[in-house]
C-alpha cells in the first residue's frame, strides 16, 4: 500500500495534482476540483497538527465517558 512517507508515492500524487484543471471531470462524488483540493488540504492540516478542531458540546459531554469505558476495557484486556 502506498503512503506519503515514500518519495515515489509523493511524486505520483504531486504529478496527479499538477494535471488537475478547473474543467477536469469529477471521477467520483459531487465535489469539483476546488472543493476536492480544499477537502484534502484540510485533512492534511489536521493530520499534521496545523489545524486543531474545536470540541463540540457533544464531544465535551460524551468524550470523558467514552474515554473511561475505553480505559476500563484496556485494563480488562491486559489480564489475558
PyMOL commands that set and color helices and strands:
alter all, ss='L'
color gray80, all
select helices_A, chain A and resi 7-18+33-48+57-78
alter helices_A, ss='H'
color red, helices_A
deselect
rebuild
show_as cartoon
